[in-house]
Amino acid sequence: MKMNFKKMFAIIWAIILVTYNALLFLIVSLVHKDFLTNNHFWLIYSCMMIAFLVQIFIVMFSKQTASGGLNFSIIIANLYWLIVFVVTTIMFCFVSKINNTIIFIAFILITSICAIFGIFFESNRRQINANTIGAEEVFKIEDLKDYLTKSNENYSEYAHKIIDDIILEVRDITSVETSEEIKSLDRRIIEYAKFIKNDALNGKDLDIEYNLNQLNKLLRERKALIAKLDNAENN
């Protein structure tokens, strides 16, 4: 998700929040001023604000899909806020008749159900990504550039930098059909490139560093072996 979208999102919701609060407290002060001293009113209001902050946090720290669509966690977060907003708004109409237990139960149920759905679909998304990575074959080292460029999800900023650096390293590499040693190194380079892409898609930035070190080591070995073979051929 680009920063300008995040800023726009924050501004829009800040306006909505200020407008809603202004209308809510204006109506309460004019029609039901006694609500302001009712602990049920403030409990309902607190539940709504908590849901709002949860939604803001998830949206601000989630990423869009590579096609520019919304991540499912963002959809769940907005749905969660909408449900809590509707339920708490209805509860405001019955502040004098409702009790704290009902408020707590309603809020906990809504939060739990949305959290379960969010966790389930996020786990399912990661599993699909992992299966996609495993199923996608790369037979030649020349294909690594296109393989690393293609992605079902945006990488994190850190992962993007790493992937871009790897692409620069491998974009001009070509297979050497006459050397079994080079072929063996190429297979291992492809394997670690797959590991890194899988880590990037699943947000495992800490695992990327280990696999990157192994990949760089193999690339250095390949360069040294290529130089050795070139010297032997020239001599």
C-alpha positions as CSV (number, residue, x, y, z in Angstrom):
1,M,0.0,0.0,0.0
2,K,1.5,3.3,-1.0
3,M,2.1,6.1,1.5
4,N,-0.2,8.6,-0.3
5,F,-3.1,6.1,0.0
6,K,-2.4,5.7,3.7
7,K,-2.4,9.5,4.2
8,M,-5.7,9.8,2.2
9,F,-7.2,7.0,4.3
10,A,-6.1,8.6,7.6
11,I,-7.5,12.0,6.5
12,I,-10.8,10.6,5.4
13,W,-11.3,8.5,8.6
14,A,-10.2,11.4,10.8
15,I,-12.9,13.6,9.2
16,I,-15.5,10.8,9.6
17,L,-14.5,10.3,13.3
18,V,-14.6,14.0,14.1
19,T,-17.9,14.5,12.3
20,Y,-19.5,11.4,14.0
21,N,-18.3,12.5,17.5
22,A,-19.5,16.0,17.0
23,L,-23.0,14.8,15.9
24,L,-23.2,12.2,18.6
25,F,-22.3,14.5,21.5
26,L,-24.4,17.3,20.1
27,I,-27.5,15.1,19.9
28,V,-26.8,13.6,23.3
29,S,-26.3,17.0,24.9
30,L,-29.6,18.3,23.4
31,V,-31.8,15.3,23.7
32,H,-30.4,13.0,26.4
33,K,-27.9,15.0,28.5
34,D,-28.2,12.4,31.3
35,F,-26.4,9.9,29.0
36,L,-23.1,11.7,29.7
37,T,-23.2,10.5,33.3
38,N,-24.3,7.0,32.4
39,N,-21.5,4.4,32.5
40,H,-23.3,2.3,29.9
41,F,-23.0,5.1,27.4
42,W,-19.3,5.4,27.9
43,L,-18.7,1.6,27.7
44,I,-20.5,1.5,24.4
45,Y,-18.5,4.5,23.2
46,S,-15.3,2.9,24.3
47,C,-16.1,-0.3,22.4
48,M,-16.7,1.6,19.2
49,M,-13.4,3.6,19.6
50,I,-11.5,0.4,20.2
51,A,-12.9,-1.1,17.0
52,F,-12.0,2.0,15.1
53,L,-8.4,2.0,16.3
54,V,-8.1,-1.7,15.5
55,Q,-9.3,-1.0,12.0
56,I,-6.9,1.9,11.5
57,F,-4.0,-0.2,12.8
58,I,-4.7,-3.1,10.5
59,V,-5.3,-1.0,7.4
60,M,-2.2,1.2,7.9
61,F,0.1,-1.8,8.3
62,S,-1.4,-4.1,5.7
63,K,-0.3,-4.3,2.1
64,Q,-2.3,-4.3,-1.2
65,T,-2.1,-7.2,-3.5
66,A,0.3,-7.0,-6.5
67,S,-2.7,-6.2,-8.7
68,G,-3.5,-3.2,-6.5
69,G,-6.5,-4.9,-4.9
70,L,-7.3,-4.9,-1.2
71,N,-5.7,-7.5,1.1
72,F,-8.3,-9.6,2.7
73,S,-7.2,-8.5,6.2
74,I,-8.2,-4.9,5.2
75,I,-11.7,-6.1,4.1
76,I,-12.2,-8.0,7.4
77,A,-11.0,-4.9,9.4
78,N,-13.5,-2.6,7.6
79,L,-16.3,-5.2,8.0
80,Y,-15.4,-5.5,11.7
81,W,-15.6,-1.7,12.2
82,L,-18.9,-1.5,10.2
83,I,-20.6,-4.2,12.4
84,V,-19.4,-2.7,15.6
85,F,-20.5,0.8,14.4
86,V,-24.0,-0.4,13.6
87,V,-24.4,-2.4,16.8
88,T,-23.1,0.3,19.1
89,T,-25.2,2.9,17.4
90,I,-28.3,0.8,18.0
91,M,-27.2,0.3,21.6
92,F,-27.0,4.1,22.1
93,C,-30.8,4.1,21.6
94,F,-31.2,1.8,24.6
95,V,-28.6,3.1,27.0
96,S,-31.0,3.3,29.9
97,K,-32.3,-0.3,29.4
98,I,-29.1,-2.1,28.5
99,N,-26.6,-3.5,30.9
100,N,-22.8,-3.9,30.9
101,T,-22.9,-7.7,30.4
102,I,-24.8,-7.5,27.1
103,I,-22.4,-4.8,25.9
104,F,-19.4,-6.9,26.7
105,I,-20.8,-10.1,25.3
106,A,-21.8,-8.4,22.0
107,F,-18.4,-6.7,21.6
108,I,-16.4,-9.8,22.5
109,L,-18.5,-12.0,20.1
110,I,-18.1,-9.6,17.2
111,T,-14.3,-9.2,17.8
112,S,-13.8,-13.0,18.2
113,I,-15.7,-13.9,15.1
114,C,-13.9,-11.3,12.9
115,A,-10.5,-12.3,14.4
116,I,-11.2,-16.0,13.6
117,F,-12.2,-15.3,10.0
118,G,-9.2,-13.0,9.6
119,I,-6.7,-15.6,11.0
120,F,-8.3,-18.4,8.9
121,F,-8.2,-16.5,5.6
122,E,-4.7,-15.2,6.2
123,S,-3.4,-18.7,7.0
124,N,-5.2,-20.0,3.9
125,R,-3.6,-17.2,1.8
126,R,-0.1,-18.0,3.0
127,Q,-0.6,-21.7,2.3
128,I,-1.8,-21.0,-1.2
129,N,1.3,-18.8,-1.8
130,A,3.6,-21.5,-0.4
131,N,2.0,-24.1,-2.7
132,T,2.2,-21.8,-5.7
133,I,5.9,-21.3,-5.0
134,G,6.5,-25.0,-4.7
135,A,4.6,-25.7,-7.9
136,E,6.3,-23.1,-10.0
137,E,9.3,-24.6,-11.7
138,V,12.5,-22.8,-12.7
139,F,14.7,-24.9,-14.9
140,K,17.3,-22.4,-16.0
141,I,19.1,-19.6,-14.1
142,E,18.1,-17.2,-16.9
143,D,14.5,-17.6,-15.7
144,L,15.2,-16.3,-12.2
145,K,14.7,-12.7,-13.1
146,D,11.1,-13.3,-14.3
147,Y,10.4,-15.7,-11.5
148,L,11.4,-13.2,-8.8
149,T,9.6,-10.4,-10.5
150,K,6.3,-12.2,-10.6
151,S,4.4,-12.2,-7.2
152,N,0.9,-12.7,-5.9
153,E,1.5,-10.2,-3.0
154,N,3.6,-7.1,-2.6
155,Y,6.8,-7.7,-0.6
156,S,7.7,-5.6,2.4
157,E,10.0,-2.7,1.8
158,Y,12.9,-4.7,3.1
159,A,12.1,-7.7,0.9
160,H,11.6,-5.5,-2.1
161,K,15.1,-4.2,-1.8
162,I,16.6,-7.7,-1.4
163,I,14.7,-9.0,-4.4
164,D,15.7,-6.1,-6.5
165,D,19.4,-6.6,-5.6
166,I,19.2,-10.3,-6.4
167,I,17.6,-9.5,-9.8
168,L,20.5,-7.1,-10.6
169,E,22.9,-9.9,-9.7
170,V,21.3,-12.7,-11.8
171,R,19.8,-10.8,-14.8
172,D,22.9,-11.2,-17.0
173,I,23.7,-14.7,-15.9
174,T,23.4,-17.5,-18.5
175,S,23.7,-21.2,-18.3
176,V,26.9,-23.0,-19.0
177,E,25.9,-26.3,-20.5
178,T,29.5,-27.7,-20.7
179,S,30.1,-27.6,-17.0
180,E,28.4,-29.9,-14.5
181,E,29.8,-27.9,-11.6
182,I,28.1,-24.8,-12.9
183,K,24.9,-26.6,-13.5
184,S,25.0,-27.9,-9.9
185,L,25.6,-24.4,-8.5
186,D,22.8,-23.1,-10.7
187,R,20.3,-25.6,-9.2
188,R,21.3,-24.6,-5.7
189,I,21.0,-20.8,-6.5
190,I,17.5,-21.4,-7.9
191,E,16.6,-23.3,-4.8
192,Y,17.7,-20.5,-2.4
193,A,16.0,-17.9,-4.7
194,K,12.8,-19.9,-4.2
195,F,13.3,-19.9,-0.5
196,I,13.8,-16.1,-0.5
197,K,10.7,-15.5,-2.6
198,N,8.6,-17.7,-0.4
199,D,9.8,-15.8,2.7
200,A,9.1,-12.5,1.0
201,L,5.5,-13.5,0.1
202,N,4.8,-14.7,3.6
203,G,6.4,-11.7,5.4
204,K,9.3,-13.8,6.9
205,D,11.9,-11.0,6.7
206,L,14.1,-12.6,9.4
207,D,14.4,-15.8,7.4
208,I,15.3,-13.9,4.2
209,E,18.7,-12.9,5.7
210,Y,19.9,-16.4,6.2
211,N,18.9,-17.6,2.7
212,L,20.3,-14.4,1.2
213,N,23.7,-15.1,2.8
214,Q,23.6,-18.7,1.3
215,L,22.6,-17.3,-2.1
216,N,25.3,-14.7,-2.2
217,K,27.9,-17.4,-1.2
218,L,26.8,-19.5,-4.1
219,L,26.9,-16.6,-6.5
220,R,30.4,-15.8,-5.5
221,E,31.4,-19.5,-6.0
222,R,29.8,-19.4,-9.4
223,K,31.8,-16.3,-10.4
224,A,35.0,-17.8,-9.2
225,L,34.4,-21.0,-11.1
226,I,33.5,-19.1,-14.3
227,A,36.7,-17.1,-14.0
228,K,38.6,-20.3,-13.4
229,L,37.1,-22.0,-16.5
230,D,37.7,-18.9,-18.6
231,N,41.4,-18.8,-17.6
232,A,41.8,-22.5,-18.4
233,E,40.2,-22.0,-21.8
234,N,42.4,-19.1,-22.6
235,N,45.5,-21.0,-21.6
